[in-house]
């Protein structure tokens, strides 16, 4: 038995030795095969340079623009019933006079605001004015002009879905962070950020909002949205989220709205928006002019169909008419028979958002505009003098009101 065990052990050792020898020969063969292959070489510089071009562009934009992006802390002082609270966000240098631009919702309730420049210098800031409708605010700091590097404001009217979106801000207090993505949508509408603000007329949405997929998190609010030239095409304002964190949809106020609003905030301390005094059925879900054209036998597929007109408003004084009969369309009641506005000052618009965008960005109270209106298949040119937005619009004359 002892002899058999020794034979068995000897056989196992022989097998192990043979296996080890085979492994060694396999490694030698692999090494020989590798030695026979040509050594890998680096790619030509022009290929590497082309591949890295996008990253060099982003690095250059960051180096130029991050100097202008600031950190903002807005503090609400404690009272007897609650503790002090500090909100943190972003902003950017608007000019060398010390004006800083940020979001209204960040500073509109603050007792004190501080601004930290990219070089870590901290300044107390005065809130010159804020506008809750556009979610824009203008601050003022006393800093030497040579310490301030303003960003250039571009034009958002030419922005296209699919183009590059670059965001610089301070997410979670991490200063001067860059994220990138694309413009993923245009023409969105957001409600006023503070419905409780008595200066905001009810029922108005902030139009022409830019949707992006570049990552935005708490602390990014108020930071610039840039294009590939490093121009500001928007200012980040909000995210759509179920958990308070970024889920792929962010929003920015367009630069064209900023160009209209910021000078008024700095120069007048307020923004006065033009008002027509019309009401329109919500256009989402296929209830715009294009979606109603077949059901209501409309002669066009673009424009704004009036549901009602506010009594005493510019539209009322100009003789515009709201609907006069209820029609059921796809299970919904539609007030039909009103005027169909298709153009303002020769600008032919597609929907209500386009019209409101034109009013916000291109007009002021007391401006006289000319409307192109279709009524009972007749085309009319109707002059209308705009007024300031009314906080109390009065009675709306539509299908549900006696006229």
Order of alpha helices (4+ residues) and beta strands (2+ residues): alpha-alpha-alpha-beta-beta-beta-alpha-beta-beta-beta-beta-beta-beta-beta-beta-beta-alpha-beta-beta-alpha-beta-beta-alpha-beta-beta-beta-beta-alpha-beta-beta-beta-beta
